[in-house]
Amino acid sequence: MRSLLMATLIVGAMVIGGCAHSVKDIDESRVEPACAQRCSISYSKCTSEMNMMSSPLMSKCVDAYDACVGICPAK
């Protein structure tokens, strides 16, 4: 159930906040460090699971990371 809630929040944040083109475009310095770290771990898992050889796959991981950081509480 928690995974479903997190996925729903991520998709919602993507729709509201738009999507980044690169991980470098995402400013995680404005959010709680523990939350940003969880997003970073998820991003790393995404890139390793998808064998980041293609740009469309990388884009999905970047979009998910952007959405994750977007729902983190502010510092």
C-alpha positions as CSV (number, residue, x, y, z in Angstrom):
1,M,0.0,0.0,0.0
2,R,2.8,2.4,0.9
3,S,4.4,1.8,-2.5
4,L,1.2,2.7,-4.3
5,L,0.9,5.9,-2.3
6,M,4.5,6.9,-3.1
7,A,4.0,6.1,-6.8
8,T,0.8,8.2,-6.8
9,L,2.6,11.1,-5.1
10,I,5.5,10.9,-7.5
11,V,3.3,11.0,-10.5
12,G,1.3,13.9,-9.0
13,A,4.5,15.8,-8.4
14,M,5.7,15.2,-11.9
15,V,2.5,16.6,-13.3
16,I,2.5,19.7,-11.0
17,G,6.2,20.4,-11.1
18,G,7.2,19.5,-14.6
19,C,10.1,17.3,-15.5
20,A,13.8,18.0,-15.3
21,H,16.1,17.2,-18.2
22,S,19.1,16.3,-16.1
23,V,19.7,15.3,-12.5
24,K,21.9,18.4,-12.3
25,D,18.8,20.6,-12.8
26,I,17.3,19.3,-9.6
27,D,18.0,21.3,-6.5
28,E,17.8,19.0,-3.5
29,S,19.5,21.5,-1.2
30,R,16.2,23.0,-0.4
31,V,14.6,19.8,1.0
32,E,15.2,17.6,4.1
33,P,18.5,15.7,3.6
34,A,17.1,12.3,4.6
35,C,14.3,12.6,2.0
36,A,16.8,13.7,-0.7
37,Q,19.0,10.8,0.2
38,R,16.1,8.3,-0.2
39,C,15.4,9.9,-3.6
40,S,19.1,9.5,-4.6
41,I,19.0,5.8,-3.6
42,S,15.9,5.3,-5.7
43,Y,17.6,7.0,-8.6
44,S,20.6,4.8,-8.3
45,K,18.5,1.7,-8.2
46,C,16.6,2.9,-11.3
47,T,19.7,3.5,-13.3
48,S,21.3,0.2,-12.3
49,E,18.2,-1.8,-13.0
50,M,17.6,-0.3,-16.4
51,N,21.2,-0.6,-17.6
52,M,21.3,3.0,-18.6
53,M,22.3,2.6,-22.2
54,S,19.4,4.5,-23.7
55,S,18.3,8.1,-23.3
56,P,14.6,7.3,-22.9
57,L,15.3,5.1,-20.0
58,M,17.5,7.6,-18.3
59,S,14.8,10.2,-18.8
60,K,12.3,8.1,-16.8
61,C,14.8,7.8,-13.9
62,V,15.5,11.5,-14.0
63,D,11.7,12.3,-14.0
64,A,11.1,9.9,-11.1
65,Y,14.0,11.5,-9.2
66,D,12.7,15.0,-9.9
67,A,9.2,14.0,-8.7
68,C,10.6,12.3,-5.6
69,V,12.6,15.4,-4.6
70,G,9.5,17.5,-5.4
71,I,7.5,15.8,-2.7
72,C,10.2,16.0,0.0
73,P,9.5,18.4,2.9
74,A,11.4,21.7,2.8
75,K,14.3,22.3,5.2
